[in-house]
Amino acid sequence: MSRNLIVRYFAGLKEKAGVPSETVETNAVTPSELYAELKSRYDFPLAEDLLKVSVNREYQPFSWRLSDGDEVVFIPPVSGG
């Protein structure tokens, strides 16, 4: 079953995707599957285990079951100085 998801990008992921957010039509069931699809599409350099994922503004595991209309944010490590 296809889902329409809102995906938001930050930092290096935003640079690679070329947009701050987009609506993605996908058959991905979990954030893990979605990230694998997007990583392949945009050549994201980060492994999944380096990221956090938020679904509808709440941190969730990468095994979380996605629903149509969810907002998904992949959060890369942040460094500051």
Summary of the structure (lengths in Angstrom):
residues: 81
radius of gyration: 11.8
end to end distance: 44.3
largest distance: 44.3
contacts: 213
relative contact order: 0.29
helix: 27%
strand: 30%
